[in-house]
Amino acid sequence: MMNPQKAPLKNTPPSRRVRIAGTILRALFIGILIVVTARVASPQIESFWSAYETPGDLIRIALGLSVCLWLGVHVFILPKDPEAFRTWLYLGLAVLPLALICAYVIW
């Protein structure tokens, strides 16, 4: 039998600071992903219009554009779970420096 006094309390929603910090770190991480994707998907040749000459470049540009648009939409779709903001706060603090290093190396 479960003791009512020892029952786990419902998780309290995160504070306003945690929500704001989680949202900012999430947006920064997705923004870095967009920049890295756009850089990787750019054509190998100097001119953008020369991508039509090489089918591989054209496919890479089309896939990169679709991924960038998909990520851009997800910047504005906030998580519905209140715990997701706390998760993004912790995950953002750990992954954001790695994403910045990756963007620097790729650039």
Long-range contacts (C-beta under 8 A, 24 or more apart in sequence): 11-82, 11-83, 13-82, 14-82, 14-83, 14-85, 14-86, 18-85, 18-86, 18-89, 19-85, 21-89, 21-92, 22-84, 22-85, 22-86, 22-87, 22-88, 22-89, 22-92, 23-78, 23-85, 23-88, 25-88, 25-89, 25-91, 25-92, 25-93, 25-96, 26-79, 26-88, 26-92, 27-75, 28-92, 28-96, 29-92, 29-95, 29-96, 29-99, 30-71, 30-74, 30-75, 31-75, 32-96, 32-99, 32-100, 32-102, 32-103, 33-71, 33-99, 34-68, 34-71, 34-72, 35-103, 36-99, 36-102, 36-103, 36-106, 37-64, 37-67, 37-68, 37-71, 38-64, 38-68, 39-103, 39-106, 39-107, 40-64, 40-106, 41-65, 41-67, 41-68
